[in-house]
Amino acid sequence: MAEFRRITADMTEQYVRMATDFYASPAVLTPIPQEHMRATAELCISGSPFADLYLFYEQEEAIGYGLLAHTFSQEAGGSVVWIEEIYILPAHRKKGIGSSFLEFVRATYPAARFRLETEPENERAQALYRRLGFSPIGYIGFVSDVPDRKL
């Protein structure tokens, strides 16, 4: 069974390699620069209250990661944990690691709501999320990036 470990400085390169693979996959709309990944790792290593990053290990081998973001929702009546990213190396998929990580997150964080997103075409992920009690929401997402602002 996979072990979930908070990122430390010596795990950064393993995380960046996996995140680079994730952002080159059909699971996301566009790739991002590795400097964003490194900044995310640094933020999480520093103990920021806004994000947590876990690497998944089996027998001391990094096999995936999960990125969480923390916010508040009046609608939900409390804190919200956004499961921003879950990535598992292809050779380790379909072993229940994603399910185990989502269960770990729910048991570890006392949030009023857990939220995640997936591409409409990712039917496998949608089936997993539904099986674990997540429901689709009827919102249409919007974003406004400010490219000159950094973490």
C-alpha positions as CSV (number, residue, x, y, z in Angstrom):
1,M,0.0,0.0,0.0
2,A,1.2,3.5,-0.8
3,E,2.5,5.8,1.9
4,F,1.7,9.5,1.7
5,R,4.6,11.9,2.8
6,R,4.6,15.6,2.9
7,I,7.1,17.0,0.6
8,T,10.6,17.9,1.8
9,A,13.4,19.7,0.0
10,D,15.1,16.4,-1.1
11,M,11.8,15.3,-2.8
12,T,11.6,18.4,-5.1
13,E,13.1,16.9,-8.2
14,Q,11.0,13.8,-8.0
15,Y,7.9,15.9,-7.7
16,V,9.0,18.2,-10.6
17,R,9.5,15.2,-12.9
18,M,6.1,13.8,-12.1
19,A,4.4,17.2,-12.3
20,T,6.0,17.7,-15.7
21,D,4.5,14.4,-16.9
22,F,1.1,15.3,-15.5
23,Y,1.1,18.7,-17.3
24,A,2.1,17.0,-20.6
25,S,-1.0,14.7,-20.3
26,P,-4.5,15.1,-21.5
27,A,-5.6,15.5,-17.9
28,V,-4.8,19.2,-18.1
29,L,-5.6,22.0,-20.6
30,T,-2.1,23.5,-20.9
31,P,1.4,22.8,-19.7
32,I,3.0,25.1,-17.1
33,P,6.6,26.1,-16.6
34,Q,8.7,24.0,-14.2
35,E,9.4,27.3,-12.3
36,H,5.8,27.2,-11.2
37,M,6.2,23.6,-9.9
38,R,9.4,24.5,-8.0
39,A,7.6,27.5,-6.5
40,T,4.8,25.3,-5.4
41,A,7.2,22.8,-3.8
42,E,9.0,25.7,-2.0
43,L,5.7,27.1,-0.8
44,C,4.6,23.7,0.6
45,I,8.0,23.0,2.2
46,S,7.9,26.4,3.9
47,G,4.7,25.4,5.8
48,S,2.3,27.7,4.0
49,P,-1.3,27.4,5.3
50,F,-2.5,27.7,1.7
51,A,-1.3,24.4,0.2
52,D,0.0,20.9,1.0
53,L,1.9,18.6,-1.3
54,Y,2.3,14.9,-0.7
55,L,4.4,12.4,-2.6
56,F,3.2,8.8,-2.8
57,Y,5.7,6.1,-2.0
58,E,5.9,2.3,-2.4
59,Q,9.0,0.7,-1.1
60,E,10.9,4.0,-1.1
61,E,10.0,4.7,-4.7
62,A,8.1,7.9,-5.5
63,I,5.1,6.8,-7.6
64,G,2.8,9.8,-7.6
65,Y,1.8,13.0,-5.8
66,G,-1.2,14.9,-4.6
67,L,-1.5,18.7,-4.3
68,L,-4.1,20.3,-2.0
69,A,-5.1,23.9,-1.7
70,H,-7.0,25.3,1.3
71,T,-9.7,27.9,1.2
72,F,-13.0,28.9,3.0
73,S,-16.5,28.8,1.6
74,Q,-19.5,30.5,3.2
75,E,-21.7,28.3,1.0
76,A,-20.1,25.2,2.5
77,G,-20.1,26.6,6.0
78,G,-16.4,26.3,6.6
79,S,-13.0,25.3,5.2
80,V,-12.6,23.7,1.8
81,V,-9.8,21.5,0.7
82,W,-9.3,21.6,-3.1
83,I,-7.7,18.5,-4.4
84,E,-5.8,20.3,-7.1
85,E,-3.9,17.5,-8.6
86,I,-3.5,13.7,-8.2
87,Y,-0.9,12.1,-10.4
88,I,0.2,8.4,-10.3
89,L,2.9,6.9,-12.5
90,P,1.3,4.8,-15.2
91,A,2.8,1.5,-14.0
92,H,1.1,2.1,-10.6
93,R,-2.4,3.0,-11.7
94,K,-5.5,0.9,-11.1
95,K,-4.2,-0.3,-7.7
96,G,-6.4,1.9,-5.5
97,I,-3.8,4.5,-4.7
98,G,-6.0,7.4,-5.9
99,S,-8.9,6.2,-3.7
100,S,-6.5,5.7,-0.8
101,F,-5.2,9.2,-1.1
102,L,-8.7,10.7,-1.2
103,E,-9.7,8.7,1.9
104,F,-6.5,9.9,3.6
105,V,-7.3,13.5,2.7
106,R,-10.8,13.2,4.1
107,A,-9.5,11.6,7.3
108,T,-6.7,14.1,7.8
109,Y,-8.4,17.4,7.1
110,P,-11.5,18.5,9.0
111,A,-13.0,20.4,6.1
112,A,-16.7,21.2,5.5
113,R,-16.2,20.4,1.8
114,F,-13.7,18.6,-0.4
115,R,-13.6,19.7,-4.0
116,L,-11.9,18.6,-7.2
117,E,-12.1,18.9,-10.9
118,T,-11.4,16.8,-14.0
119,E,-11.5,17.2,-17.7
120,P,-14.9,16.3,-19.2
121,E,-13.3,13.5,-21.2
122,N,-11.7,11.8,-18.2
123,E,-14.4,9.4,-17.5
124,R,-12.3,7.0,-15.4
125,A,-11.5,9.8,-12.9
126,Q,-15.2,10.8,-12.9
127,A,-16.2,7.3,-12.1
128,L,-13.7,7.1,-9.2
129,Y,-14.9,10.4,-7.8
130,R,-18.6,9.4,-8.0
131,R,-17.8,6.1,-6.4
132,L,-16.2,8.0,-3.5
133,G,-19.2,10.2,-2.9
134,F,-18.3,13.3,-5.0
135,S,-21.0,14.9,-7.0
136,P,-20.7,17.0,-10.1
137,I,-21.6,20.7,-9.6
138,G,-23.4,22.9,-12.2
139,Y,-21.0,25.8,-12.1
140,I,-19.1,27.0,-15.2
141,G,-15.6,27.8,-14.1
142,F,-13.9,31.1,-15.0
143,V,-10.3,32.2,-14.5
144,S,-8.3,35.4,-14.8
145,D,-4.5,34.8,-14.7
146,V,-2.2,37.7,-13.8
147,P,1.1,36.6,-15.5
148,D,3.4,39.1,-13.8
149,R,2.4,37.9,-10.3
150,K,4.3,35.1,-8.7
151,L,3.8,32.9,-5.6
